[in-house]
Amino acid sequence: MGKVGIIGVGQSKFVRRYPGSIRELAFEGFGGAMQDAQVSVMDIDASIICSAPEYDKQRSPSGVFAEYLGLIPQPTFYLENLCSSSSMGVRMAYSLIKSGLHEVVAVIGFQKMSEISSAESQERMGRGADIQWESPFGTMMPAYYAMFAKAHMEQYDTTLDDLALVRVKAATYGQLNEKAVFRKSVTFEMLNDPESPLSGPVASPLRVGDCCANADGSSCIIVAGEEKAKALSKKPVWILGLGAASASVNMAGRDNFTGLAVAKQAAEQAYKMAGVTSKEINVAEVHDCFTISEILAYEDLGFTKAGEGKELIKSKETYKEGSLPVNVDGGLLSKGHPIGATGGSQIRTIVLQLRGEAGEMQVKDPEIGLIHNIGGVGLYGNITILGR
């Protein structure tokens, strides 16, 4: 059926409290992608809307968005995969195009998390765990990832200072990203100053500075088959590899807490499909919902051996000038994490990098980029490999 490419990308600014409706929020990402691709709504023959519905007051947002964005009577679909929803949306778009059912698909991710209170948000995040056997005990996202941080520290001597270096890097590039929530410098000293808000405890050993923030935002990726992509775009970026996996929702079903099996399994699939190895990745976006998550990703993706992820951040190999730049848009730690929009935002960053359009965040001459997007606490894993 030929190759499948990305011909347009868009993203709203990620903000703590968006003043408009979810329709208007979705339009910001969609409008940006349409302008980027230089296509009209008549070119889009299907849409996939991605979010985590427990945060939405609107039921079945796909129909609402399709009407508002002028995407009717084309079919529209709704997809939920927690934090990896819009990456899975791109996988579904790829499948729809490969099947021959559609030629051009818009994948729109969104989340307006400010529609509910922070307490309500945390409670609903907790219900991402098994509501019969696990979430009644009060488990929340920071507590889960604190378990992984603690296990990694005990097995590999990872320290709080190593985690702090991840946040310092995120802030370094968040300052350059006009779409990010947090655009201020964060220093190593701030993270270790008892008087600094960033050093306050959340779930030991994780502190405020180790955690990403909820946000409102949208993203859009326009995916097309090879013939259409070449006809409509001067710079299509090709989908080379896709991987996806799932794991036990209950922590009792996990083998260990020093890595995420879904990331390893999905990466193996994506590398095989793309015909590349981890050594051939030139730039990457990884799901750094917590500082420990980025270190786990280095290891799960094969960028380094188990236990040696901290050495990559210490040596600055994952900075823009390093051998493997990672999250040079500030990552979730700086951009914020509007759940349904996050994967699309990560993909947008890599598309801009491969097109040489990332501005101050641009890496030198990348040819292959990787996106690592995790749903829940390693419940879902999606890996996307792109090439120019």
C-alpha positions as CSV (number, residue, x, y, z in Angstrom):
1,M,0.0,0.0,0.0
2,G,3.0,2.3,0.0
3,K,4.4,4.5,2.8
4,V,2.4,6.6,5.3
5,G,3.6,10.1,6.1
6,I,2.8,13.1,8.3
7,I,2.0,16.2,6.3
8,G,0.9,18.6,9.0
9,V,1.4,19.2,12.7
10,G,-0.1,21.7,15.1
11,Q,-0.3,22.4,18.8
12,S,-2.0,25.0,21.0
13,K,0.0,26.6,23.8
14,F,-0.2,24.4,26.8
15,V,-1.6,26.5,29.7
16,R,-2.8,25.9,33.3
17,R,-6.3,27.3,32.6
18,Y,-7.7,27.7,29.1
19,P,-10.4,30.4,29.0
20,G,-12.4,29.0,26.1
21,S,-14.4,25.9,25.3
22,I,-13.0,22.5,24.3
23,R,-14.1,23.2,20.7
24,E,-12.0,26.3,20.6
25,L,-9.1,24.5,22.3
26,A,-9.2,21.7,19.7
27,F,-9.3,24.2,16.9
28,E,-6.0,25.8,18.0
29,G,-4.1,22.5,17.4
30,F,-6.2,21.6,14.3
31,G,-6.0,25.0,12.7
32,G,-2.2,25.0,13.2
33,A,-1.9,21.6,11.5
34,M,-4.1,22.5,8.6
35,Q,-2.1,25.7,8.0
36,D,1.1,23.8,8.3
37,A,-0.1,21.2,5.7
38,Q,-1.7,23.8,3.5
39,V,-4.8,21.6,3.0
40,S,-8.6,22.2,3.4
41,V,-11.2,20.3,5.4
42,M,-12.2,18.7,2.1
43,D,-8.9,16.9,2.0
44,I,-9.5,15.2,5.3
45,D,-11.5,12.1,4.9
46,A,-11.6,10.9,8.5
47,S,-10.8,12.2,12.0
48,I,-9.7,10.5,15.2
49,I,-10.3,12.4,18.5
50,C,-8.1,11.4,21.4
51,S,-8.5,12.2,25.2
52,A,-9.0,10.6,28.6
53,P,-12.8,11.0,29.0
54,E,-12.9,11.1,32.8
55,Y,-11.7,14.7,32.6
56,D,-14.3,15.8,30.0
57,K,-17.7,17.2,30.8
58,Q,-18.7,16.7,27.2
59,R,-19.7,13.1,26.3
60,S,-18.6,11.8,22.9
61,P,-16.5,14.8,22.0
62,S,-15.6,13.4,18.5
63,G,-19.0,14.3,17.1
64,V,-18.9,17.8,18.6
65,F,-15.4,18.4,17.3
66,A,-16.2,17.0,13.8
67,E,-19.1,19.4,13.5
68,Y,-17.2,22.4,14.8
69,L,-14.1,21.8,12.7
70,G,-16.1,21.2,9.5
71,L,-15.2,17.5,9.3
72,I,-18.7,16.1,8.6
73,P,-20.1,14.0,7.0
74,Q,-16.7,12.2,7.1
75,P,-16.5,9.5,9.7
76,T,-15.0,10.4,13.1
77,F,-13.7,8.1,15.8
78,Y,-13.0,8.5,19.5
79,L,-10.0,6.9,21.1
80,E,-8.8,6.6,24.7
81,N,-5.4,5.2,25.8
82,L,-4.8,7.4,28.9
83,C,-1.7,9.5,28.4
84,S,-0.7,7.8,25.2
85,S,-4.0,8.4,23.5
86,S,-2.9,10.6,20.6
87,S,0.2,8.4,19.8
88,M,-2.2,5.5,19.6
89,G,-4.4,7.7,17.4
90,V,-1.5,8.1,14.9
91,R,-1.1,4.3,15.0
92,M,-4.8,3.9,14.2
93,A,-4.6,6.5,11.4
94,Y,-1.7,4.5,9.9
95,S,-3.8,1.4,10.0
96,L,-6.8,3.0,8.4
97,I,-4.7,4.3,5.6
98,K,-2.8,1.1,5.1
99,S,-6.1,-0.8,4.9
100,G,-7.2,1.4,2.0
101,L,-10.3,2.7,3.9
102,H,-8.9,6.3,4.1
103,E,-6.3,8.4,2.5
104,V,-5.9,11.4,4.8
105,V,-6.7,11.3,8.5
106,A,-6.5,14.1,11.2
107,V,-5.6,12.9,14.7
108,I,-6.7,15.5,17.2
109,G,-5.6,15.1,20.9
110,F,-7.0,17.4,23.6
111,Q,-7.5,17.8,27.3
112,K,-9.0,20.6,29.3
113,M,-8.0,19.4,32.8
114,S,-9.0,22.7,34.4
115,E,-12.7,21.9,34.0
116,I,-12.5,19.9,37.2
117,S,-10.6,20.7,40.5
118,S,-7.2,19.4,41.3
119,A,-8.6,17.1,43.9
120,E,-11.1,15.7,41.4
121,S,-8.3,15.3,38.9
122,Q,-6.2,13.3,41.3
123,E,-9.1,11.1,42.3
124,R,-9.8,10.3,38.6
125,M,-6.1,9.6,38.0
126,G,-6.3,7.1,40.8
127,R,-9.2,5.4,39.0
128,G,-6.8,4.7,36.2
129,A,-5.7,1.8,38.4
130,D,-7.9,-1.2,39.1
131,I,-10.9,0.2,41.0
132,Q,-11.6,-3.1,42.7
133,W,-8.2,-4.2,43.9
134,E,-5.9,-1.2,43.9
135,S,-7.2,2.4,43.7
136,P,-9.4,2.0,46.9
137,F,-6.1,2.1,48.8
138,G,-5.5,5.7,47.7
139,T,-2.8,5.2,45.1
140,M,-2.0,8.2,42.9
141,M,0.4,8.8,40.0
142,P,3.2,10.3,42.1
143,A,3.1,7.4,44.5
144,Y,3.3,4.9,41.8
145,Y,6.3,6.5,40.1
146,A,7.9,7.0,43.5
147,M,7.9,3.2,43.8
148,F,9.9,3.0,40.6
149,A,12.3,5.7,41.7
150,K,12.9,4.0,45.0
151,A,13.5,0.6,43.3
152,H,15.9,2.2,40.8
153,M,17.8,3.9,43.6
154,E,18.1,0.8,45.7
155,Q,19.2,-1.4,42.8
156,Y,21.4,1.0,40.8
157,D,22.4,3.7,43.3
158,T,20.5,6.4,41.5
159,T,20.2,9.6,43.6
160,L,18.0,12.6,44.0
161,D,20.8,14.6,42.4
162,D,20.5,12.5,39.3
163,L,16.8,13.2,39.2
164,A,17.4,16.9,39.7
165,L,19.6,17.0,36.6
166,V,16.7,15.8,34.5
167,R,14.6,18.7,35.7
168,V,17.4,21.2,35.1
169,K,17.7,20.0,31.4
170,A,13.9,20.2,31.0
171,A,13.9,23.8,32.2
172,T,16.8,24.7,30.0
173,Y,14.8,23.9,26.9
174,G,11.4,24.8,28.3
175,Q,12.6,28.4,28.3
176,L,13.0,28.2,24.5
177,N,9.5,26.6,23.8
178,E,6.8,29.2,23.4
179,K,4.2,26.4,23.7
180,A,5.3,25.3,27.2
181,V,3.6,26.1,30.5
182,F,6.9,26.6,32.4
183,R,9.5,28.8,30.8
184,K,11.7,29.7,33.7
185,S,15.1,28.5,34.6
186,V,15.4,25.8,37.3
187,T,18.8,25.3,38.9
188,F,20.3,22.4,40.7
189,E,20.5,24.5,43.8
190,M,16.8,25.4,43.7
191,L,15.9,21.7,43.7
192,N,18.0,21.1,46.8
193,D,17.1,24.3,48.7
194,P,14.8,23.4,51.6
195,E,13.2,26.9,51.2
196,S,12.4,26.4,47.6
197,P,8.9,25.2,46.6
198,L,10.4,22.9,44.1
199,S,12.1,20.8,46.9
200,G,8.8,20.2,48.8
201,P,7.9,16.5,49.2
202,V,5.2,14.9,47.1
203,A,5.7,11.1,47.4
204,S,9.1,10.1,48.7
205,P,11.6,10.3,47.1
206,L,9.8,12.5,44.5
207,R,9.6,16.2,45.1
208,V,7.6,19.0,43.5
209,G,10.3,19.6,41.0
210,D,10.3,15.9,40.0
211,C,6.7,16.0,38.8
212,C,5.1,17.4,35.6
213,A,1.9,19.6,35.9
214,N,-1.6,19.1,34.6
215,A,-2.4,21.4,31.7
216,D,-5.0,22.3,29.1
217,G,-4.0,21.9,25.5
218,S,-4.5,20.4,22.1
219,S,-2.4,18.9,19.3
220,C,-3.1,17.7,15.7
221,I,-1.2,15.3,13.4
222,I,-2.4,15.0,9.8
223,V,-1.5,11.6,8.3
224,A,-1.6,10.6,4.7
225,G,-0.8,7.8,2.3
226,E,2.2,8.0,0.1
227,E,0.5,9.2,-3.0
228,K,-1.5,11.9,-1.2
229,A,1.4,12.9,1.0
230,K,3.7,13.6,-2.0
231,A,0.9,15.4,-3.8
232,L,-0.1,17.6,-0.8
233,S,3.3,18.2,0.9
234,K,6.7,19.3,0.0
235,K,8.2,17.9,3.2
236,P,6.4,14.7,4.3
237,V,7.9,13.0,7.3
238,W,7.5,9.2,7.0
239,I,6.3,6.8,9.7
240,L,9.1,4.1,9.7
241,G,8.1,2.1,12.7
242,L,5.3,1.6,15.2
243,G,5.2,-0.4,18.4
244,A,2.6,-0.8,21.1
245,A,2.2,-3.0,24.2
246,S,0.2,-3.2,27.4
247,A,0.9,-4.5,30.9
248,S,-0.9,-5.7,34.0
249,V,-2.9,-2.8,35.5
250,N,-2.2,-4.1,39.0
251,M,1.3,-3.5,40.3
252,A,1.2,-7.0,41.8
253,G,1.3,-8.3,38.2
254,R,4.6,-6.5,37.4
255,D,7.9,-8.4,37.3
256,N,10.0,-5.4,38.5
257,F,10.0,-1.7,39.2
258,T,13.2,-0.7,37.6
259,G,11.8,-0.3,34.1
260,L,8.6,-0.4,32.1
261,A,8.1,-3.6,30.1
262,V,5.7,-1.9,27.7
263,A,8.3,0.5,26.6
264,K,10.9,-2.3,26.0
265,Q,8.4,-4.4,24.1
266,A,7.0,-1.6,22.0
267,A,10.5,-0.4,21.2
268,E,11.5,-3.8,20.0
269,Q,8.5,-3.8,17.6
270,A,9.2,-0.3,16.3
271,Y,12.9,-0.9,15.8
272,K,12.2,-4.1,13.9
273,M,9.5,-2.5,11.7
274,A,11.8,0.5,10.9
275,G,14.8,-1.6,10.3
276,V,16.9,0.4,12.7
277,T,18.6,0.1,16.1
278,S,18.7,2.4,19.1
279,K,22.1,3.6,17.9
280,E,20.6,5.1,14.8
281,I,18.2,7.4,16.6
282,N,19.3,11.0,16.2
283,V,16.7,12.8,18.4
284,A,14.0,11.5,20.8
285,E,11.0,12.6,22.8
286,V,10.3,10.5,25.9
287,H,7.5,10.5,28.4
288,D,9.0,12.4,31.4
289,C,5.9,12.7,33.5
290,F,8.3,12.4,36.4
291,T,12.1,12.8,36.4
292,I,12.7,9.1,37.1
293,S,10.6,8.4,33.9
294,E,13.2,9.9,31.6
295,I,16.0,7.9,33.2
296,L,13.9,4.7,32.8
297,A,13.2,5.6,29.2
298,Y,16.9,5.9,28.4
299,E,17.3,2.3,29.6
300,D,14.1,0.8,28.3
301,L,14.7,2.2,24.8
302,G,18.2,0.7,24.7
303,F,20.0,4.0,24.6
304,T,22.1,2.7,27.5
305,K,22.3,-0.4,29.8
306,A,20.0,-0.9,32.8
307,G,21.2,1.2,35.7
308,E,23.3,3.5,33.5
309,G,20.6,6.0,32.5
310,K,21.9,8.5,35.1
311,E,25.2,8.6,33.3
312,L,23.6,10.0,30.2
313,I,22.2,13.0,32.0
314,K,25.3,13.5,34.0
315,S,27.5,13.7,30.9
316,K,24.9,15.9,29.1
317,E,24.7,13.4,26.2
318,T,21.0,14.0,26.1
319,Y,21.4,17.7,25.7
320,K,21.0,19.3,22.3
321,E,24.7,19.2,21.6
322,G,25.1,15.7,22.9
323,S,25.2,12.4,21.0
324,L,21.5,11.7,21.6
325,P,19.3,14.8,22.2
326,V,16.2,14.0,24.3
327,N,13.3,16.3,25.1
328,V,14.9,19.4,23.7
329,D,11.4,21.0,23.8
330,G,11.4,20.8,27.6
331,G,9.4,17.6,27.8
332,L,6.3,17.1,29.9
333,L,8.2,18.6,32.9
334,S,8.2,22.0,31.2
335,K,5.5,21.8,28.7
336,G,2.8,20.4,31.0
337,H,0.8,17.3,30.4
338,P,-2.7,17.7,28.9
339,I,-3.2,14.0,28.7
340,G,-4.9,13.5,25.3
341,A,-2.7,16.1,23.6
342,T,0.7,14.9,24.9
343,G,1.6,12.2,22.3
344,G,0.6,14.5,19.4
345,S,2.8,17.3,20.9
346,Q,5.8,14.9,21.1
347,I,5.3,13.8,17.5
348,R,5.0,17.4,16.4
349,T,8.4,18.2,18.0
350,I,10.1,15.3,16.2
351,V,8.4,16.2,12.8
352,L,9.7,19.8,13.2
353,Q,13.2,18.5,14.1
354,L,13.3,16.2,11.0
355,R,12.1,19.1,8.8
356,G,14.8,21.4,10.3
357,E,12.1,23.8,11.6
358,A,12.6,23.6,15.3
359,G,14.2,27.0,15.7
360,E,16.3,27.5,18.8
361,M,15.6,23.9,19.8
362,Q,16.9,22.5,16.5
363,V,19.3,19.5,16.6
364,K,21.9,19.3,13.9
365,D,20.8,17.3,10.8
366,P,18.6,14.6,12.4
367,E,17.4,11.9,10.0
368,I,15.6,9.5,12.4
369,G,13.5,10.5,15.4
370,L,11.8,8.4,18.1
371,I,8.7,9.2,20.3
372,H,8.2,7.3,23.5
373,N,4.7,7.8,25.0
374,I,3.4,6.0,28.0
375,G,-0.2,5.6,29.2
376,G,-0.8,5.3,33.0
377,V,1.9,3.8,35.1
378,G,3.4,1.7,32.3
379,L,0.0,0.3,31.5
380,Y,0.2,1.3,27.8
381,G,3.3,1.8,25.7
382,N,3.6,3.5,22.3
383,I,6.7,4.0,20.3
384,T,6.8,5.8,17.0
385,I,9.8,6.1,14.8
386,L,9.9,8.8,12.1
387,G,12.3,9.5,9.2
388,R,12.7,12.3,6.8
